[in-house]
Amino acid sequence: MSSDKTELDLSGAKQNTGMWLVKLPKYLAQQWAKASGRGEVGKLRIAKNQGKTEVSFTLNEELASIQDIGGKPATFVTAPREHPFQLQNVGGQTLTVFTESLSGPSDEKLENRSTEKLAIEGIVVQRAECRPAANDHYMQMKRRQIEESSKPKRQSQQIEKAVTTNYKPVANHQNNIEYEKKKKEDGKRARADKQQVLDMLFSAFEKHQYYNIKDLVDITKQPVTYLKEILRDIGINNVKGPHKNTWELKPEYRHYQGEDK
């Protein structure tokens, strides 16, 4: 079982603190974040009109200016300042507001572990939705948002001169040229007499025990297919081990120094 404990502070429930749960527009929350530590963000007004409660929020004039990042050059649009509240009933639900915080270890013998602490701040007694007033500033802001969201992420651009710093296409790659050249050379190689090829192979294997097929082709000047047919009669193709992908003579054809020992 984990030694970390979660504590729940119920002092807020005893005070029976009533709280409001308000839904805000995204741009309004962003403007509030910019004003952190700089004083008030606006004014909240609660009034009675013919026995009906009316609530509205007025945004601070300094926060009403929103930078229009999409414009070139960058311009500013004015957000609506007046935001009437649309009040809603909580209904049969019980909504509670919690806060979460981390405190130090409760026991000095434990390692440096933080204890998670939850606290009940109050009960939600009113739900509301903060809506901007449909004025000219709001329509201008929404129009700019729609224009920016409808712009394609990628756009074609006409250039005046050729770009020389990027990769240039070529008619044929160097690897293909080398392959075609090697293919032509293999086709021109005429098959020598089998005994003559065997003599060249035995002479080569007297110098070294292991050869790859490429070296044997260079030594004998024979086509690869024809050379492999002869090698299968006298040699062994190593497919694993330290001499992988090399050929060596079969035991009955070996004549190395120290073989008698």
Phi, psi and omega per residue, in radians:
M1 nan 2.406 -3.096
S2 -1.225 2.537 3.132
S3 -1.424 -0.231 3.116
D4 -1.208 2.418 -3.111
K5 -2.147 2.568 3.074
T6 -1.939 2.021 -3.132
E7 -1.692 2.519 3.122
L8 -2.092 2.025 3.133
D9 -1.537 2.061 -3.072
L10 -1.787 0.220 -3.108
S11 -1.136 -0.565 3.123
G12 -1.162 -0.565 3.120
A13 -1.224 -0.585 3.138
K14 -1.205 -0.583 -3.136
Q15 -1.322 -0.273 3.111
N16 0.980 0.823 -3.114
T17 -1.325 2.155 3.113
G18 -1.518 2.321 -3.087
M19 -2.244 2.742 3.124
W20 -1.851 2.422 3.050
L21 -1.877 1.901 -2.992
V22 -2.051 2.311 3.067
K23 -1.657 2.226 -3.056
L24 -1.962 2.647 2.953
P25 -1.141 2.658 -3.071
K26 -1.107 -0.751 -3.092
Y27 -1.137 -0.550 -3.138
L28 -1.213 -0.717 3.097
A29 -1.119 -0.652 3.123
Q30 -1.148 -0.681 3.126
Q31 -1.213 -0.605 3.073
W32 -1.107 -0.689 -3.133
A33 -1.105 -0.554 3.130
K34 -1.235 -0.375 -3.072
A35 -1.676 0.204 -3.104
S36 -1.110 2.225 3.112
G37 1.393 0.123 -3.099
R38 -2.049 0.302 3.086
G39 1.840 -2.684 -3.019
E40 -1.326 2.660 3.101
V41 -1.810 -0.216 3.136
G42 2.890 -2.954 -3.114
K43 -2.232 2.410 3.110
L44 -1.851 2.241 -3.087
R45 -2.097 2.187 3.118
I46 -2.086 2.142 -3.083
A47 -2.420 2.880 3.093
K48 -1.924 2.249 3.117
N49 -2.260 1.826 -3.103
Q50 0.971 0.777 3.114
G51 1.367 0.039 -3.141
K52 -1.898 2.343 -3.123
T53 -1.373 2.249 3.081
E54 -2.100 2.249 -3.106
V55 -2.165 2.392 3.094
S56 -2.572 2.689 3.135
F57 -2.142 2.319 3.116
T58 -1.941 2.065 -3.116
L59 -1.257 2.511 3.094
N60 -1.056 2.433 -3.067
E61 -1.079 -0.569 3.141
E62 -1.188 -0.465 -3.120
L63 -1.635 -0.013 -3.106
A64 -1.348 -0.268 -3.125
S65 -1.570 2.076 -3.131
I66 -1.976 2.265 3.138
Q67 -1.257 2.202 3.116
D68 -1.511 1.562 -3.032
I69 -1.118 -0.571 -3.076
G70 -1.197 -0.392 -3.107
G71 -1.316 2.620 3.099
K72 -2.275 1.924 -0.034
P73 -1.249 2.929 -3.078
A74 -1.094 2.310 3.125
T75 -2.120 3.138 -3.119
F76 -2.206 2.452 3.029
V77 -2.021 2.658 -3.097
T78 -1.739 2.123 3.111
A79 -1.387 2.680 3.078
P80 -1.142 2.481 -3.116
R81 -1.634 -0.588 -3.092
E82 -1.521 2.285 -3.128
H83 -2.379 1.674 3.079
P84 -1.259 2.589 3.128
F85 -1.652 2.420 2.982
Q86 -1.840 1.895 -3.050
L87 -1.379 2.487 3.130
Q88 -2.324 2.604 3.109
N89 -1.384 2.578 3.080
V90 -1.243 -0.527 3.138
G91 1.371 -2.599 -3.130
G92 -1.520 0.174 -3.122
Q93 -1.498 2.694 3.007
T94 -2.031 1.841 -3.113
L95 -1.854 2.318 -3.092
T96 -2.186 2.473 3.131
V97 -1.752 2.166 3.118
F98 -1.963 2.659 2.951
T99 -2.144 2.572 -3.091
E100 -2.109 2.374 3.120
S101 -2.551 2.806 3.141
L102 -2.016 2.331 3.101
S103 -2.110 2.959 -3.110
G104 -1.254 3.042 3.139
P105 -1.119 2.413 -3.103
S106 -1.367 -0.325 -3.125
D107 -2.165 2.271 -3.108
E108 -1.189 -0.388 -3.114
K109 -1.311 -0.373 3.140
L110 -1.318 2.865 3.096
E111 -1.278 3.120 -3.117
N112 -1.261 1.463 3.123
R113 -2.082 2.509 -3.134
S114 -1.710 2.482 3.131
T115 -1.748 2.221 -3.137
E116 -1.384 2.309 -3.091
K117 -2.203 2.223 3.095
L118 -1.953 2.517 -3.137
A119 -2.391 2.431 3.058
I120 -1.519 2.101 -3.114
E121 -1.590 -0.469 -3.138
G122 2.900 3.128 -3.130
I123 -1.869 2.396 3.114
V124 -1.291 2.079 -3.134
V125 -1.900 -0.209 -3.106
Q126 -2.634 2.336 3.025
R127 -1.903 2.558 -3.099
A128 -2.668 2.762 3.093
E129 -2.208 2.117 -3.125
C130 -1.529 1.995 -3.081
R131 -2.032 2.448 3.102
P132 -1.294 2.598 3.073
A133 -1.236 2.369 -3.093
A134 -1.381 1.305 3.108
N135 -1.945 -2.990 -3.086
D136 -1.136 -0.659 -3.139
H137 -1.118 -0.707 -3.138
Y138 -1.169 -0.745 3.132
M139 -1.112 -0.677 3.116
Q140 -1.145 -0.734 3.139
M141 -1.138 -0.767 3.129
K142 -1.150 -0.622 3.115
R143 -1.119 -0.718 3.113
R144 -1.154 -0.665 3.111
Q145 -1.135 -0.714 3.127
I146 -1.174 -0.699 3.136
E147 -1.124 -0.722 -3.129
E148 -1.220 -0.671 -3.133
S149 -1.242 -0.428 -3.128
S150 -1.514 -0.152 3.126
K151 -1.258 2.393 3.098
P152 -1.170 2.545 -3.137
K153 -1.219 -0.517 3.129
R154 -2.085 2.387 -3.132
Q155 -2.289 2.530 3.074
S156 -1.434 2.539 -3.094
Q157 -2.339 2.304 3.130
Q158 -1.482 2.260 -3.136
I159 -1.839 2.636 -3.075
E160 -1.488 -0.539 3.139
K161 -2.403 2.829 -3.078
A162 -1.171 2.506 3.102
V163 -1.521 2.120 -3.066
T164 -1.819 -0.073 -3.089
T165 -1.566 -0.260 -3.097
N166 -1.608 3.132 -3.120
Y167 -1.183 2.332 3.116
K168 -1.801 2.346 3.097
P169 -1.227 2.544 3.127
V170 -2.119 2.711 -3.118
A171 -1.180 -0.649 -3.115
N172 -2.629 2.335 -3.113
H173 -1.362 2.745 -3.089
Q174 -1.103 -0.629 3.122
N175 -1.114 -0.694 3.112
N176 -1.166 -0.650 3.135
I177 -1.118 -0.785 3.134
E178 -1.120 -0.654 3.137
Y179 -1.163 -0.761 3.123
E180 -1.127 -0.670 3.122
K181 -1.123 -0.757 3.134
K182 -1.154 -0.652 3.131
K183 -1.120 -0.704 3.119
K184 -1.177 -0.697 3.128
E185 -1.126 -0.683 3.096
D186 -1.140 -0.618 3.134
G187 -1.217 -0.531 -3.127
K188 -1.368 -0.337 -3.096
R189 -1.210 2.171 3.126
A190 -1.572 2.524 -3.141
R191 -1.279 2.162 3.087
A192 -1.459 2.987 3.098
D193 -1.084 2.477 -3.068
K194 -1.021 -0.725 -3.132
Q195 -1.136 -0.617 3.110
Q196 -1.161 -0.692 3.102
V197 -1.157 -0.684 3.110
L198 -1.088 -0.701 3.128
D199 -1.090 -0.706 3.127
M200 -1.186 -0.636 3.133
L201 -1.199 -0.803 3.129
F202 -1.091 -0.645 3.126
S203 -1.145 -0.664 3.135
A204 -1.215 -0.720 -3.101
F205 -1.273 -0.252 3.016
E206 -1.240 -0.390 -3.125
K207 -1.567 -0.711 -3.117
H208 -2.399 2.641 -3.097
Q209 -1.493 -0.559 -3.036
Y210 -2.134 2.436 3.078
Y211 -2.462 2.533 2.933
N212 -1.575 2.869 -3.005
I213 -1.124 -0.529 -3.135
K214 -1.151 -0.748 3.132
D215 -1.149 -0.661 3.126
L216 -1.175 -0.599 3.075
V217 -1.141 -0.711 3.121
D218 -1.163 -0.572 -3.111
I219 -1.315 -0.777 -3.046
T220 -1.580 -0.340 -3.097
K221 1.026 0.697 -3.118
Q222 -2.025 2.692 3.059
P223 -1.044 2.604 -3.054
V224 -1.086 -0.773 -3.098
T225 -1.088 -0.786 -3.132
Y226 -1.163 -0.666 -3.129
L227 -1.183 -0.676 3.129
K228 -1.153 -0.590 3.101
E229 -1.090 -0.683 3.133
I230 -1.289 -0.682 -3.125
L231 -1.116 -0.546 -3.138
R232 -1.144 -0.426 -3.138
D233 -1.387 -0.562 -3.017
I234 -2.057 -0.208 -3.006
G235 -2.209 3.053 3.130
I236 -2.195 2.288 3.103
N237 -1.645 2.000 -3.137
N238 -1.388 2.072 -3.117
V239 -1.778 -0.104 3.100
K240 -2.687 3.043 -3.124
G241 1.627 -3.025 -3.099
P242 -1.193 -0.378 -3.139
H243 -1.912 0.762 -3.115
K244 -1.098 2.495 3.106
N245 1.126 0.575 3.053
T246 -2.230 2.838 3.119
W247 -1.941 2.549 2.992
E248 -2.502 2.826 -3.108
L249 -1.271 2.648 3.025
K250 -1.166 2.726 -3.072
P251 -0.958 -0.629 -3.077
E252 -1.271 -0.216 -3.137
Y253 -1.864 0.015 -3.083
R254 -1.433 2.406 3.082
H255 -2.461 1.098 3.135
Y256 -1.614 2.761 3.073
Q257 -1.167 2.383 -3.120
G258 1.476 0.094 -3.125
E259 -1.198 -0.622 3.138
D260 -1.106 -0.646 3.129
K261 -1.114 nan nan
